C-alpha cells in the first residue's frame, strides 16, 4: 500500500484532500493511505477520519509521496 501525504493541515490542505483521494481512485489505485503532515500535529484541526503526523514521523514511511 502506498502512502500519500499533504504537507500542512491548514485550510487549503483540508480542502484539497478529497481531490487527492478522488484523483487516486480515478487512476485506479486500489490500496492507498492519505495523511496530513504538519509541524504541530497536536494542534491541527482536521476531521478525525484523517491521520495527522509530524514531519519526523512521516520521514520514516518508506513508500511516502508528498503532494
N, C-alpha and C positions, 0 to 999 in steps of 0.2 A: 504494500500500500504506500502510495506517495503522499507526502505532506506538503501543502501549500500554505504559506503564511503571508499575511499582510502586515507590514511593519507600521505600527501605530494602532491605537484602538480609539482614535478620536472620531469625530462626527463623519468625516468623509470616508474613513476606512469602514465604519459600520454601514455606510450607505452602499459601498461597492462590494461588500462580502457576498450578498445574494447574486450579484452579477458574476463574480468569480465562480460560485457554485454552479450557476446556470451554464457558463461557458465550458466548465469541465464536463458537465453532463452531456452537453451538445457534442463535445469532442469524443464522446464515447467512453470516457473514464468511468470505470465501474466501482473501483475502490480507491477512495482518496480521503484525506483528512484535511480540514481547513482550520487554521489557528490565527489568532492575532498575536503579534509580537510587540510588546510595549516596554518602555523603560521603567514604568511603575505599574506592573500588572495588578497590584493590590488596590490601586486607586482607579482602575478602569471601570467604565460603566457600559459593558457590552451585555447583550442578552445571555442568559445562563446556558443556552444551548451551544455556545461557542466557547472554546478554550482560549485563555489568555495566558501567555507565558513571557518571561523575561528574555532578553536577547541572549544572555548567558545560557539559559536553558535551551533555547531554540538552536544555538550553535551545536548542540550535542546530537541533533537529529540528522542522521546520515542522508536521508532522502529528501531534505527540505529544499523547496524552491520558494524564494521570497518574491512577492509581487509588489 
